[in-house]
Amino acid sequence: MVPKPDTVTFEEGAAAPIAALTALQALHDEGQLQPGQRVLINGASGGVGTFAVLVAKALGALAPEEIWGRRPAHTRDWERMLVDEGTAIVKVFPNVSKEEQRRRFQERIDDPAKRWKFAKDDLVVRKRFDDYLATWEDVIAKTSTEWAPWHVVPADRKWVKSTAVARLLVETLERLDPRLPEPEPGRKALVIA
């Protein structure tokens, strides 16, 4: 019998991955999270399988390599199944530089209208910026496939990121060429009483 995963819940938003990492680290620090324990993350944006690899590897103590080391293959297999069943997958890594992250955090602190976006825990994660970036590079290399490639887009300038992502989505939709289904015969003559 597979154990039911614990659940970590947080609000969706730009800081969602940071909130998840912070919540998981707190559980680990309090001894409530054991190596290899499964955790269902509510509210995380992006691919949950890939995010789980990042969390497990970047935090290190949460899961040994024999656990997180298998996850890239599981992610590739899962994505292969989704594609075989007709799902289009567009994976985007918005690459923000350490300096731009610093600038955005400072702007959030300085601007009262943006202050709600900043949490002190952002600084804890920021200290490990290089570790997270190295982990993402590894995850991207191990989970980018012909059927579900990663697209690394520069994100220091939001308009550049938005344009790149929009182009990827437009290209995907053009390739899929979605169309409305044909109506059932005789619908045109129906009269609703």
C-alpha positions in Angstrom: 0.0 0.0 0.0 1.4 3.4 -1.0 1.4 5.9 1.9 -0.8 9.0 1.5 1.5 12.0 1.0 1.5 14.9 3.4 0.3 18.1 1.9 2.0 21.5 1.9 -0.3 24.3 0.9 0.5 27.9 0.1 -0.8 30.7 -2.1 -0.2 30.7 -5.8 2.0 33.4 -7.2 5.4 34.5 -8.3 6.9 33.3 -5.0 5.2 29.9 -5.1 8.3 27.8 -5.6 10.1 29.8 -2.8 7.1 29.3 -0.5 7.1 25.5 -1.2 10.8 25.2 -0.5 10.5 27.2 2.7 7.6 25.1 3.9 9.4 21.9 3.1 12.6 23.1 4.8 10.6 24.1 7.9 9.0 20.6 8.1 12.4 19.0 7.7 13.9 21.3 10.4 11.1 20.4 12.8 11.7 16.6 12.2 8.3 16.2 10.5 9.7 15.3 7.1 11.7 12.1 6.7 14.1 11.1 3.9 12.1 9.8 0.9 8.7 10.9 2.4 6.3 11.9 -0.4 4.8 15.4 -0.2 1.9 16.7 -2.3 2.5 20.3 -3.1 -0.7 22.4 -3.6 -0.3 25.6 -5.4 3.1 25.0 -7.1 3.3 26.4 -10.6 4.9 24.4 -13.3 5.7 20.7 -13.6 5.2 19.0 -10.3 7.5 16.1 -11.2 10.3 18.4 -12.2 9.7 20.6 -9.2 9.9 17.6 -6.9 13.4 16.8 -8.3 14.5 20.3 -7.6 13.1 20.3 -4.1 14.6 17.0 -3.2 18.0 17.7 -4.7 18.5 21.3 -3.7 17.5 20.8 -0.1 19.6 17.7 0.0 18.7 16.5 3.4 15.1 15.9 2.4 15.8 12.9 0.2 18.9 10.8 -0.5 20.2 10.5 -4.0 18.7 7.1 -4.5 15.3 8.8 -4.2 15.8 12.0 -6.2 18.2 10.3 -8.6 15.3 8.3 -10.1 13.0 11.2 -10.6 14.3 12.6 -13.9 13.6 9.2 -15.5 10.1 9.1 -13.9 9.5 12.6 -15.2 10.6 11.7 -18.8 8.4 8.5 -18.7 5.4 10.4 -17.4 5.8 13.2 -20.0 6.2 10.5 -22.8 2.9 8.9 -21.7 1.2 12.3 -21.7 2.5 13.1 -25.2 1.5 9.7 -26.5 -2.0 10.4 -25.2 -2.2 13.7 -27.1 -1.1 16.2 -24.5 1.2 19.0 -25.8 3.8 19.9 -23.2 5.6 23.3 -23.2 8.2 23.5 -20.5 9.7 27.0 -19.9 12.5 27.9 -17.5 12.4 31.7 -17.0 16.1 32.4 -16.4 16.5 35.4 -14.0 20.1 36.4 -13.1 21.2 36.7 -9.5 21.6 40.5 -9.9 18.1 40.9 -11.4 16.7 38.8 -8.5 18.5 41.1 -6.1 17.1 44.2 -7.8 13.5 42.8 -7.8 13.7 41.8 -4.2 14.9 45.3 -3.3 12.2 46.9 -5.4 9.6 44.8 -3.5 11.0 46.0 -0.2 11.3 49.7 -1.2 7.8 49.9 -2.9 4.9 49.8 -0.4 2.6 48.6 -3.2 4.9 45.6 -3.9 6.0 44.8 -0.4 3.4 42.1 0.0 5.4 40.1 -2.6 8.4 39.8 -0.4 9.0 37.4 2.4 12.0 37.1 4.6 12.3 33.5 3.6 13.2 34.8 0.1 16.6 35.7 1.6 17.1 32.2 2.9 16.6 30.7 -0.6 18.6 33.5 -2.2 21.7 32.4 -0.2 21.5 29.2 -2.2 20.9 30.8 -5.6 24.0 29.1 -7.1 22.9 25.7 -5.7 19.4 26.1 -7.1 20.7 27.2 -10.5 23.1 24.3 -10.7 20.3 22.0 -9.8 18.0 23.4 -12.4 20.7 23.1 -15.1 21.0 19.4 -14.1 17.3 18.8 -14.1 16.8 20.5 -17.4 19.6 18.4 -19.0 18.1 15.2 -17.6 14.5 16.0 -18.4 14.6 17.8 -21.8 13.6 15.3 -24.5 12.6 15.4 -28.1 8.9 15.0 -27.1 9.0 17.5 -24.1 12.0 19.9 -24.5 12.8 22.6 -22.1 12.9 26.2 -23.4 15.2 28.4 -21.3 14.2 32.0 -21.8 15.9 35.1 -20.6 13.7 36.7 -17.9 15.7 39.7 -16.6 13.4 41.8 -18.8 9.8 40.8 -18.4 8.8 41.8 -21.9 11.5 39.6 -23.4 10.3 36.7 -21.3 6.6 37.3 -22.2 7.4 37.6 -25.9 9.4 34.4 -25.9 6.7 32.4 -24.0 3.9 33.8 -26.2 5.8 32.8 -29.3 6.3 29.2 -27.9 2.6 29.0 -27.1 1.5 30.4 -30.5 3.8 28.0 -32.3 2.4 25.1 -30.3 -1.2 26.1 -31.0 -0.5 26.5 -34.7 1.0 23.1 -34.8 -2.0 21.6 -32.9 -4.4 23.5 -35.2 -7.3 23.2 -32.7 -10.8 23.3 -34.2 -14.3 23.3 -32.8 -16.0 19.9 -33.1 -18.7 19.4 -35.8 -22.2 19.7 -34.4 -24.4 16.6 -34.3 -26.6 16.4 -37.4 -30.1 17.9 -37.0 -29.2 20.5 -34.3 -29.9 23.4 -36.7 -33.6 22.4 -36.8 -34.0 22.0 -33.0 -36.4 24.4 -31.3 -36.2 24.6 -27.5 -39.7 24.9 -25.9 
